[in-house]
Amino acid sequence: MYWHNRCKTRHELKIKYSLGWTTKNYLAKVKANGKGHKRFQTASIVSIKDGGRY
């Protein structure tokens, strides 16, 4: 999964993913105009939410 924060402030990205019978959370802190990525092997993305400024 790739992301790009186009805001002028830092934001948190809350990712919820499923590994078969369980769900887990991942929190990414992205700088202003920052980019990033994360590999979730054998996982399904359940939801992606903007956690707002941090």
BELZI-V731711 format. One record per backbone hydrogen bond with DSSP energy under -1.0 kcal/mol. NH is the residue of the N-H (numbers start at 1). CO is the residue of the C=O. Records with the same first field share a line. If there is no record, write none. Layout:
NH: CO, CO
This chain:
3: 36
5: 34
11: 30
12: 52
13: 28
14: 49
15: 26
16: 47
17: 24
18: 44
19: 22
21: 19
24: 17
26: 15
28: 13
30: 11
33: 7
34: 31
36: 3
38: 1
43: 40
44: 18
46: 16
47: 16
49: 14
51: 12
